[in-house]
Amino acid sequence: MSRAPRSIPSSVVAVTGGARGIGRATAAALVREGAHVAIGDVDVDEAGATATALGPLASAYELDVTDRAAFASFLDRVEQDVGPVDVLVNNAGIMPLGPFVDESDDTARRQIDINLYGVMYGMKEAIPRMLARGGGHLINVASVAGKAGYPGGATYCATKHAVVGLSDAVGAELKGVPIEVSAVCPAVVNTDLASGVSATRGVKISEPEDVAEAIVETIRRPRPEVFVPRSVGPITRAISVLPRPARAAVVRLLRGDQVLAQIDRERRAAYDERLSSWSSAGGGRVGTTTGEGR
């Protein structure tokens, strides 16, 4: 017998990287469902503008996900202002692209700090709070890039593989405890993070709202792994059981080997510039402005 859908109205949901992209779309979808949404973002001005546009059920907070103490403070403030967090959507992320050998150590470290440690810190701070109040839901925005390796985004793929594995492992540790853990794996999404990337065969480009709706549905009916679009799931699972040469051949057939390697730098210039400007302003730290950057 299937469980009844979980109620979203009046729940408290925290969304990291919620000022733009998937994060903003997710916040908007949750507000429409009647949830109280706390938007955490290093770009507090943009987060504030987003919260204002979404109305009284949304609020904005400054959050650097690479700082565990800042994450704890963020959750404390949300609890004080709105109430205990029922759902944490770990959504902040960045995706610099280029050949692995040309990538600076600082660029690699920033991706790991934001894309992986940001998720780890959020989970470590949220789980004890959820245990104390008897339940909760952790939703980690990973990527289809966390299920395979794509040239041109080696470190990004590595961080998303880590998020998928982390979600699986923590979910297993919490088995029997009323805390759900879900990994959401979008393919290419029409946001700044994916600007200039190549299209693949057989997989449509999703909109941020598509991912947002998948997250809302995952809150209603928790699942450990969610693909956007759904068609990517069967493709990914089928490819995963093939021998490596056959797997590589299928990826080439779908042009998956080009999606992050053959990019339009002119179309991507604004995103790259924003990453660079946040790095300079933050003393080497890239901002979590993109909401799974996308």
N, C-alpha and C positions, 0 to 999 in steps of 0.2 A: 504494500500500500504506500503510495507516494505521500510525502509530507505536504502539508498546506503551504502555499507561498508565504514567505516572510513579509511582514508589513514594513513598508518604507515610510509612510507619513509619520511625522514627529520624531523619526530617528535622527541621530547626530552622525554625520559623515564628514570626515576630514579628507581633503584631497590635496596632495602635494603637487607642486608645479601646476596649480590650478588657474593661473592667470591667462593662459593661452591654450590653443590647440585642443588636444584630447581632454586635458584637465578642465578647461573652461566648458567644453561641451558636456562633460560628465557632471560638473557642478550645475549647469543649466538643466539637464535632464532630471537630476535629483531634486532640484527646487520645484520643478513641475510636478514631481511626485509627492511634494509636501515635506521633504526632509529639510532639516537644518544643516546647511553646508558650510564648513569652515575651510576657506581657501588659504593654503600656505604656499608662499612663493618668496624667493629672494628679491624679486621685483615687487616690493610692497605697493608702489604706486599703481602699477598695472593690476595687481590683485585687488586693490581698492576700487579701481574703475570697474573691474569685472563684477565685484560684489554689489556695487551700486546699481549696475545695469540689471542684475538678477533680482534685486529687491530685498526685502527685510529678512528673508530666510537665509540669506548668504552673508557671510562676514569674512573679512580679510585679515591675514596675519603675516608678518614677516617670518620667513623660515629659510634657513640654510640647512639643507638635509645632510650636509657633510659634517655637521657639528652635532654630536649626540646630545650635548647639554641643551642646545638650541631646540632640538626636536622634543626633548622632555618639557622644556618651557612652553613650546607651542601647544602640546597636549594639555598641559596644566591650564593655560589660558583659555583654551576651548572649553575645558570642563568647567572652569569658573564662569565663563560667559554664557555658555549654551547648555552644557551638561556632559556627562560621560560619553565618550566616543563609542558608538556602536559599530561603525565600519571605518577602517582606514584604507584609503586608496593610495598606495605608493606608486605615484605616477610620474614624478619628476625624472627627467633624463636628458642627455645630450647625445648627438651623433656626429662628431667630426669625421670626415671621410678622406681617404687617401691611402696610398700604398703603406703597408705595415712598416717597411724598412725606413720610410721617410718620416714616420710619426715621431714627434718628440716625446721624451719620457714624461714631460709635464702634461702633454695632451692625454697620454695614456692614463696617467695617474688621476687626472680630473674625471675621466670617464668612469674609472673604477670607484672613485670617491662618491660621485653623484649617482651613477646607475646601480651600483652594488651596495656600497656602504650606506647610501641614503635609504635603501630598502631595509637593510639589516638593522640600522639604528631605529627606524620606524617600528619594525616588528618587535625588537627587544624592549622598546619603551611601551608599546601598546599591549603586548601579551600579558604582563603582570596586572595591568589595569583591568583588562578584560576578564582574566581569571578571577580577580577580586569581586567583580560584579556579576559573574556567572555566564559570560558568553560574549561573542563578538565575531567579526569577520575581517580578515586581512585580504585585500585584493592587490596583487602586485602586477603592474603593467610590464610585461616582458616584451616579447616580439617573436615572430616567426624566425627571426635571426637567432633566436635562442634555441632553435631546433636543428640548425644546420650552420655551415660556415660559408660566408659570402665574401669573395674577394673585394677589397676596397674598404671593408669595415671590420677588420679582424678583431680589434679590441672591443668595438661595440658588440660584435657577436659573442665574444668571450664574456662580457658582462651580462648579456641576456641569457646565455647558457647558465651562468651562475645563478641568476634570478629564478630560472625554471627549476634548477636543482635545489636551490634553497627553499623554494615553495613546497616542492615535493617532500623534502626532508623534514621541514618544520611541521607540515601537515601530518606526516606520519608520527612525529613526536607528540602531537596533540590529539591523536586518535583517542576517542572516548571522552575528550574534553569538548565542551560546547563552543569551540572557536573554530571557524572555518578558514581555510587558506586556499585562495584561488590565484592561478596565474593566467592572465589574459594576454594572448599572443596575436597582435594584429600583424597583417602583412603591410604593404605600402598604404599609407594614409595621407590624404591630401592636406598636409600641414607644412609649416615652415621646415620642420626637421627633415621631411622627405622631399623638399623642393630640389628639383634638378636631377633626381634619381631616374633610372630607366624603368620602363614598365616591363612586366613579365607576361608571358603567354598564359592564358587560361585563368588568371587571377585578376579580378577587377580591383581598381584603386578604391579604397573605402574613404568615406568622409568621417571626420571626427565624431559626428553624431551617431554613426554606425557603431563605433567602439563604445560610445557613451551608453547607447541602448543595450549593448551586450553586457556592460558593467551593471546597469540597473537590473537586467534580467538575472544576472549572476547573484546579485543581492537577494532577489526574490527566491530564486532556486539555486542555492550554492552548488557549484561544480568545481573540481580541482583544476581543470584546464579548459580554457575557452579560446577558440580561434575566431578571428574576424578578417575576412568573411568566413562563414562556416565551411565553405567548400575547401578551404585550405587545410582543415583538419584531416580529412581522408587522404588528401594528396601527401601531406607530411607523413602521416602514419605509413602509407604505402611505400614511400621512398625510403623510410628509415629501415625497412626490413631487407632492402636490396643490398647485394654486395657493393663495395665501394665503387668499382668501375661503372656498374650499371646505375648507381645512384648519381654519379657525376654526369653520366650521359643524359639522364632525365633532367637534371638541373640545367644542363646546357640547352636541351631541347626547349625548356620553359624560359630560357634566357635569365635564369636565376643567377648565373655567374656574371652577368652584366649589370644587375640592378644597382649595386653599390659601387661598381668599378667604372662604369661608363656614365659619368654625371655631367650635367650642364652647369659649369661653374658660374656662368653669368646669372642663371636663374637662382643659383644657390648663394649668391653674393651677400644678400641681406642677412640670411641666417648666419653665415660665417662671420660677418661683421658683428652681429650681435654677440656671438660667442667670444669674439676677440675683445669687444668693448667691455663685456662683463668680466673677462679675465683681467684686463688692465685695471678696472675699477676695484676689483676685489683682491688685488695683490696676488694674482696668479690663480684665483678661483673663478671658475666659470659658473655663471648663474643658472639656477634651475628654473628658467623662465619658460621652458617650452612645454611642459606638461606631457611627459614622455615625449618631450621635445616636440612632438609632432605638430 
